[in-house]
Amino acid sequence: MFNANIVAGFAQQQTPFYYYDLGLLKNTLTACNTAAAKYNFHVHFALKANCNKTILALIKDNGLGADCVSGGELIRANETGFDAQKTVFAGVGKSDSEINIALDLDIFCFNVESVQELFVINELAQAKNKTAGIAIRVNPNVDAHTHQYITTGLDENKFGINMWELPAVAEALKACKNLKFLGIHFHIGSQITNMNVFKSLCVKVNEVQNWFEERGMPVKVLNVGGGLGINYHQPDEDAMVDFEAYFKIFNDFLEVKPGKEVHFELGRALVAQCSSLISKVLYVKNGKNKNFVILDAGMSELIRPALYQAYHQIENISQLDKNMNTKYDVVGPVCESSDCFGKEVMLPETQRGNLVAIRSTGAYGEVMISVYNLRPAIGFVFSE
């Protein structure tokens, strides 16, 4: 559970800063590994959620693989010590240089997102006299019932290969002698909390698996991606997701024949709750229609609320013993009206200099920091 007293102990740290609870992260990783081990599932961590070296080192030490979507992430995973044979590389727009990085690292698998990409990887692998393991990322047209900006599995999305393209995929694989077909890959979106969505995904995975095998193309790897959501509204009550229920769905509904492997690419569910963005109140502006709390953190430090109206719980940790009796719009200093963390947030009467915690920022927080307005770099604090 988030401990405001521990955070307050870092008050000498220049704000804003990201606070990481490594104890919670360790417990979360243990819970994930324990639940996945029941079914011999393989879990890769999605580096796009968090690339902090301290966080990655802990995740690697817990035996997870790496899921990368850029050459930079491949390099970071390698530098951190992730096993290349537990590393996968996805991305709808892999550049030649990024593909060459992955080939040089001898990664386990490319998650391929277009027919044209198959030929590009084959050509580059041939030039290096290598064989690249690949999985076909299929767009299953499954609605994740989440925000439109983080849905990736519909026909209207740019990701993956459409079902009607599979015959062309099969022909391309026959022609590409420097590719090794390992299996199929899916990822339908992010922040999914409706478990029935994953049941629907399993139906599609089974359908695509059978399509390939009926054509004499054995599927060894079933990679179902990630997308498991967290409870942003109750970060202390639900500090860890129910990994047991999540993995059981795939065990119950996937057709996994002997010799096949089931892979997952989890990000948010592992790291989101272990971090909070800590900021200081610069000013309080009370008006006729609105009261504003102006923080020294802004959308340059946490862009999710501005980017897709994401909710984060906001707490005045300097006034925890006071009644929450005043509504504020909690905003940042950046020169944009969208620089707002929350509207009509109930807080105790707030004063200049109070510390504020914006919760559940371990995923897509630090990793999306920008230098807009030439904002200075911020710090990081780690607690066991």
Secondary structure, DSSP 8 states (H G I E B T S, - for coil): ---HHHHHTTTTS-SSEEEEEHHHHHHHHHHHHHHHHTTT-EEEEETTT---HHHHHHHHHTT-EEEESSHHHHHHHHHHT--GGGEEE--TT--HHHHHHHHHHT-SEEEE-SHHHHHHHHHHHHHTT--EEEEEEEE------S-GGGB-SSTTSSSSEEGGGHHHHHHHHHH-TTEEEEEEE---BSSB--THHHHHHHHHHHHHHHHHHHTT----EEE----B---SS-TTTTSS--HHHHHHHHHHHS---TT-EEEEEE-HHHHGGGEEEEEEEEEEEE-SS-EEEEES--TTT--HHHHH-----EEETTSTTS---EEEEEE-SSSSTT-EEEEEEEES---TT-EEEE---TTTTGGG---GGG----EEEEE-
